[in-house]
């Protein structure tokens, strides 16, 4: 497990365009969410940092979708080396966690690079015009904390609440921390640095 922080893409950045297949092979594009605030979560199935908050992420996203937020999850890991992150496993994970949002496979890893995504989980929240207003941690809880702490999504929830109220979230944002995206041989981008 290589611990990696979010790159903290510049606030105000326009959402990179994408068209990716969901776990059933249906294409989903950024344009499908025109005019709606959008949360893009880079997640996967096997990462302990994602597993730590996955059930709560499912809850948070279901609630936020009910209030008008669009949500997608993107898995950019190398599925040849990490078959637990393949499409069939993604379907099972979505059902297990109650993800009611499209869970997309970025097999080329180009979308992750365009977002400058670095870790799982890595969260990017865009306003209704699809400009970046939040990139950072879900909350301050981590796997294997002593004593254990239950995730609540406090940081991300506050940003979502602001966006849905037509306001900008605070610019004081803490980077997400997780496992590095599992880049294919020779695909690791220049911005990637592990710790």
ABEGO torsion letter per residue (X at the ends): XBBBBBAGBBBGBBBBBBBBBBAAGBBBBAAAABGBBBBBBBBBAABAAAAAAAAAAAAAAAAAAAAGBBBBBBBABBAAABAAABAAAAAAAAAAAGBABBBBBBAAGAAAAAAGBABOBBBBBBBAAGBBABBEBABABBBGBOBBBBBAGAAAAAAAAAAAAGBBBBABBBBBBBBBBBBBBGABBAABBBX
